[in-house]
Amino acid sequence: MPMTSQRVDEDADLFAGLKRGDEAAFVTLVQRYQRPLLRLAIVYCRNLAVAEEIVQDTWLGVIRGIGRFEERATFKTWLFQILVNRARTRAAQEGRAGSFSSLEEEAEAASEPAVPPERFRGADDKWANNWAVPPQSWGESSDARLLAAETIELVKQAISTLPPAQQQVITLRDIEGWPAEDVCNVLTISETNQRVLLHRARSRVRALLEKHFK
Amino acid sequence: MTMPDLGGLTCKEMVELVTDYLEDALPTDIRARFDQHLTGCDPCVVYVEQMRQTIAALGCLPEESIDENALNALTEHFRRWRAEPNREP
């Protein structure tokens, strides 16, 4: 969901309606954000029923916390911060806190290269560290293939195998289409680490697509 | 065969810089070297294109619809909150 300024203004109007007790405004906000909230919640708990509970709980938090909302944040950022806090608490209660202790830690940990080293020429080669096994274009029909149902299924599966922090970042950035700044605010990570996680996640998904299209 | 000017970057380095490139987060001089590498290296052009296609595919995942029961339960909560005599704000 691209964060256009128009959408921010709409959200502000809807939130003003919500404060006044306007049910239609509340329903519109729920419809607008339920799906992306659920998508992110699933990343934390990997269980649809629990994710749905976290999302319901988030909306209750919105209703109860209306008076505490500070208008200098956008509604969307505030909403997702509530979700992330609840999801983290829930993960901690269920003993899965270790894997979510810190996105920064995951970003700073060593990781696999984007492309396996054996696909590049060795150090003693005249073309050292350039392609030995170059990528092959996915071809003319690649757009249609990328949208095929089996490709979509593959991409979904690929995301579910990523480490949690990478999943969170790629879900918000590329699936929901958020700008980097909003992702950093909601997940409380630095821009650099956000990019590192995004890079690893995208590289892994590309590699799986490459294997699939071969 | 003469060596093309690859901007002083290896392909192995290129694949790790591609996200910073697409995010427009590379320092100006590195960005120029990245572009220079692309003018001399077709496989890296393919690689960058594949990263763009990957991002596009991620943006096309189908939207799941909202569960009606969840929405109704929330609307119920909202009505109760609205009916509270001393609700904030």
Interface residues (C-beta under 8 A of the other chain):
Chain A: K19 G21 E23 F26 V27 V30 Q31 Q34 R35 L38 E52 V55 Q56 W59 L60 I63 R64 I66 G67 P113 A114 V115 P117 F120 A128 N129 N130 W131 P134 P135 Q136 S137 W138 S142 D143 L146 L147 T151 I152 V155 K156 I170 D174 I175 G177 A180 E191 R195 L198 H199 R202 S203 V205 R206 L209 E210
Chain B: L6 T10 C11 K12 E13 V15 E16 V18 T19 D20 E23 A25 C41 D42 P43 C44 V46 Y47 E49 Q50 M51 Q53 T54 I55 A56 A57 L58 G59 C60 L61 P62 E63 E64 S65 I66 D67 A70 L71 A73 L74 T75 H77 F78 R79 W81 R82 E88 P89
